[in-house]
Amino acid sequence: MDSVEERIARLERQVADLQRHLGIDPALADPQGPFLPPEFYQALERGKTILAIKIYREATGASLLEAKNTVESMARGRR
């Protein structure tokens, strides 16, 4: 049986592979937050804040103000 460390290392590699496959930037992903589609992270990366807000609202059901504040905060965190 694999050691705990080996199992954790294997799981970390699998998560990294999934993030690459889905186009998710791990630096932007919020593990406590909602799942956001790759298009959201792509819009955020390209500086398309309005599009990112729209995608965020569709994915989460958040209000315009909540989505705007969250997306702008995420964008600031990237700088």
Residue pairs with C-beta under 8 A, 6 or more apart in sequence:
2 10
16 26
18 24
19 25
19 26
19 29
22 38
23 38
23 41
23 42
24 38
24 41
25 41
25 45
27 78
28 41
28 44
28 45
28 74
28 77
28 78
29 36
29 41
30 74
34 59
34 60
35 59
36 55
36 56
36 59
36 60
37 55
37 59
39 55
40 52
40 55
40 56
40 59
43 49
43 51
43 52
43 55
44 52
44 71
44 74
44 75
44 78
45 78
47 75
49 71
49 72
49 75
52 71
52 74
52 75
53 64
53 67
53 68
53 71
56 62
56 67
56 70
56 71
57 63
57 64
57 67
60 67
62 70
